[in-house]
Amino acid sequence: MRFPIFKLALCSIALFGSVLAKPAQATDLARDVIGQYVLHSEILGRDMRLLVWQPDQTAPKNGFPVIYSFDGAESIGLFAELATAFGPLGARYKLSPPVIVGIAEMPGFGSNDQRTYDFTPPAKDYNLPERPNQRPWPKLGGGDIYLRAVIDEIKPFVTANLPVDTTRETLFGHSLGGLMTLHALATDPDAFDGYVAGSPSLWMNTPQRFSEIDALLDNPDFNPAHPIALTIGVGSEEARLGTWEKDTSPESRARRLAWKQNNNMVEYAKDMADLIKDKAGNRITLQFTVFDGEDHLTAKAIAMNRAVKQAMTP
C-alpha cells in the first residue's frame, strides 16, 4: 500500500474555537487544546482533518488508549471535556484517559449528502423510507471505502505521531456513524479492540445489518485473542416526537413521526443486542443500555460518556 501524503496541522484549535498562533505538535497539546492535523487520503481522494485531544500527562509505557470518532468536528469538544473530567478519577485506579481522534472533513467540504454516502455500507439494493424533508436520497454505499481510509491511512498516521496503545483502540459512532461502527465490527473485527455504537441506524437495509453480524458470529475463524468490548446505547424516546418537534405544522409532525416509527430505533437495537448475547459467547463483551428519557440527540452524549469509560477500562 502506498503511504498517504501527510501535512502537519496548520494550527491548534482551543476547545471553544479560538485560534492559537503556535503550531500543533504531537508532544505539546495542552489538555484544554485540540490539535488539528491534515492528511491527504489517497483512498478517498481528498484531504481529511484529524482533531486530536491528548491528556496533559506523561504517556503510560505502552501509550494512551485511543478513541477514533466519526463526525469528529461535532464530537471532539464534548469528548475532550469528558476525557478531562475522567482523568482525576482514573488516576485513583492507575487508569489513563484516552487520546481522542475526531475524524472530520475539511472546512467547507462536508455535507449531509457526503456523510450519507460515506456512512452507508454498499448494497445491491436499498429499501429506503421516505425522508422527512421529502427530498430524494443521495448517493449511497461509500462506507467500505471510508472504513478503508480510517483503517489503512488514518490509524497508521495516528500511531506514528501520537503516543497511543495499539492494543486499546476504540471506534465510536452515532446514528449512521453507529451503523458504521457495527459494520466495521462485522466486516473487520480485528481493526479495533472496542466498539461503541450510539443509536445505530439499523433501519438502513435492516436484514443486511443483522445478517452480517450473524455471519461474523457463525464464522469459526472469529476467535479473538481477547474479548472485544462492545457498547450499544439508544434513547428510550427515539420513536416519539420531541418537544421541539411537536411545535411544527401538522404535516411536518406527521412526516417526522412516520420517519421515527419506521426507523424503530429502540427495538432494532434490542434485537441486535439479543443476537449478540445469544451467539457471541465470550468473544464479545456487550454492554447494552436503553437510556431512559433520552432522544436521538441527547442519547449521543451519554454514549460518548460510555465510550470514554470503556476506553479507559483495561
N, C-alpha and C positions, 0 to 999 in steps of 0.2 A: 504494500500500500504506500502510495506517495504521501509523505507527511505534509500537512497543510502549512500554508504560509501564515505565520502569527505576527501580529502587530501589537506591541505593548500599548497599554491604555493611554489615552490622550489626557486623562485627568483622573482625580479622585472625586468622588461624589459624597458629600456629607449625608447623613441619614435623612435630613429634611430638605435636601436638594441644593444647598449652596455649593459652589464650586471652589475647590482649594487649588492653589497655584502649584503645589508640589505634585509631581507625577506619582502615580500609584506604583508601588513596588510590592512584591510578594512578602517582603520582610518588614515593611513599615506601616502596615494597616492598623491604625488605632481601632479600638473596639467600637468607637462611635462613627467610624468612617467605612463607607462601602467603596471598594476599589472597582475600577472598570477596566476590563481587558477587551480588546477587539481582535478577533481572529477571522481569517478567511476560510470558509468551509468549501473545499473542493467538491464535496458530495452534494451540498445544497446549491453551490454556485453563487454564494453571496456571503457578505460579511455578517458575523454574529457578534453580539455583546455577551460578555460574562460579567455579571455584577457579583462581586465577591465580598463577603464579610468573614473576617478571621478573628479568633479570640486574641485578646491582648494579654497573652501569657506565653511562656515557653512551651513549645510543642512537646507532647509526650515522645518517648523514644521511637515509637512506631508511627508517629504523626497523629493529627486530629482525625476523628470521624468526620465524614463529609456528607452533606445533603445536596443533591442535584435537584433543582426545582424547575419544572416547566413554568411558563408565564413569569419569568424572573423579574421583569420590571414591576409587576403588580405585587409580587410576593416578597421581594428582598427586604423591604423595610420592616415588615412585621416579623419575618424570620430573624432578622438581626436583633430586634427588641427581645424576642423570645429567647434566643440563644444567650444574649447578655444576661437576661434575668435568671436563666437556669445555671449560669456559671457558678455563683457562690454556693448554691445548693449542691451541685455536682461535686464541688471541691471537697465537701464534707466526706464524700464517699470515694474520693480519688477518681472522679469521672470528669472528663473534659467535654466542654461544649463543642459542637461541630463547626467546621468551616461550612459556610453556606455559599453555594454557587447557583446564582439565578441565571437561567438561560433565557436570553432576550434578543429581540430583533434590534436592528439599528434604528435610531430615531427617524420617524417618518416613513419607515418601510412597513411595519406591522399593520395588519388589518384583520378584521374578523374573518374575512374570506380566506386569507392566508393561514390564519390559525386553524380554521376548519379543515383546510387541506392537509396541513402538517399533522393534525391531531386525529385523523381518521385512518384506520388501517385499510389497506386495499381489499377490494371485494369484486367479484364478478358482477353482482347486482346489489343495489341498496334498496331496502324497504324503508322509505323515509316519510315521517309525518309532515303535515303542513306546518310551516314555521309561523310563529305568532305574528311576525311582520308581513306575512303573506308573500314574501319575496321568493324567487326560485333558489334552490340550493346551489351553492357554489361548487366548484370542482372539488372532488373528494379523493381520498386514497393515497396521500403522501406520507402516511405515518411510518412505514417501514424505512423510507429514505431518511426521514427526520431522525429516527432512532439510530440509524447507522452513523449519522453525523455526531450524535451525542456520544455514542459508544466508541467509535473509531477515531474521532477527531477531538472532541471536547474533553473527554476523560483523560486521554494521554497528555493534553496540554496542561490540565489541572495537576496531574501527577508530577509533571516535570517542573512546575512553577510554584506549587504550594505544598506545605508540609502535611500531607493527608495520608491516612492509613488506608491502603488499597484493599484491606480485608474488612473495612467497615464503611461501605459506600451505600447510601440510601437514595432511592429515587422517589420524588414527590410530585404528585399532580392532582389537580382538582377539576371536576366536571369532565370535559373532553380530555383534559390532562390526566384525570383519574382513570379514564378509559385507557389512555395510552400507557399508564403505569401498569395496569393489569395485562395489557397486550405485550408489554416488554417482558413481564414475568412469564407469560405463556410461551413466547417465542424465543427468548434468550435469558433463561432464568439465572445463568451464571454471570450475567453482566453486572448485577448489583447484589449486595448482601442483604438488603432490606428494601421493602416497597411500601409506600403509603399512598392509598387511593382515597381521596376525599370526594364524596358524592360522584362516583364514577358514572359516566353516561352510558350505562349498559343498554339503553334503548336503541343505540346505534347498531343496527343489524344484530339484534339480540341473540338469535341462535348461534351466530358465529362467535360472539363473545363467550358464550358458555361452552361451545364445542372445543374451542382452542384451549381453555383451561382444563376441560375434561381430558383432552388428548395429552396434555402435559402430565396430568396425574396418572394416566394409564400407561405412560411411557416407562418401561423398565429401566431405561438409561437415566431417568431423572432420579438421581440419588445423591443430593448434595452432601459434601463432607460435614457441613453444619446446617442445622435447620435455618431456612430462610424466614426472616421476620417480615410479616405482612400485617398491615393495619388497614382496615376498611371502615370508613365512617360516613354516615349520611344523616341529614337533618330530618326529624320526625314530621316537619311541616312542609316538606318539599313537594307534596302533591296538592297543597292548598294555596289559595291566594293569600298573599301577604297584605298587611295593612295598606301599604302604598299602592299595591295593585288594585285594591278594591276602589280606590279613588280615581277611577278612569271611566271611559264610556262603556256602556253595556256591551257593545260589540268587542271592544278591546278586552274586557274582563272575560267574555265567553271564549275568545280565542286563546287567551292565556291559560284559562282553567283547562281547556281541552288539551293544550300542549302539556301541561303538568300531569294531568291524569294519564295521558297516553305514555308519557315517559316513565311513570311507575317507578320512580327512583328508589323508594324505600323497599318495596317488595323485591325488585330485581337485586338490590344489594343484599337483602336477606337470603335470597335464593343462591346467590354466588357464595356467600359465607357458608351456607349449608353444604353446598357442593364441596367446597374445600375442606370443611370439617369432616365430611364423610369419607373423603378419599385421600387426603394428603398424608395422614398418619403423622409421623414425627418429622416429615420432610419440610413442613411449613408450620411455623408458629403464628397462629392467626389471632389478632385482636379485632373483634367486630363490635361496633357500637352504633346505636341509633341515638343521635344527640337530641334529647328531649327539648321541644320548644324551639328548635333552630330550623331556619330555612336554608335554601341552597347557598346563599351568600354567607350567612353567619356560621354555617357549618364548616366553611373553609378555615376560618381562624382556629377553630378547635382542632381540626385535622392537622393543621400546621403545628400546634402545640404538641400533639401526639407524635408528630414526626421528629421533633427535637428530642423528646424523651426517648423515643425508640432508638434514634441515632446514638444517644449517649449511653445506652444500656449495652454492655458487652454481650 
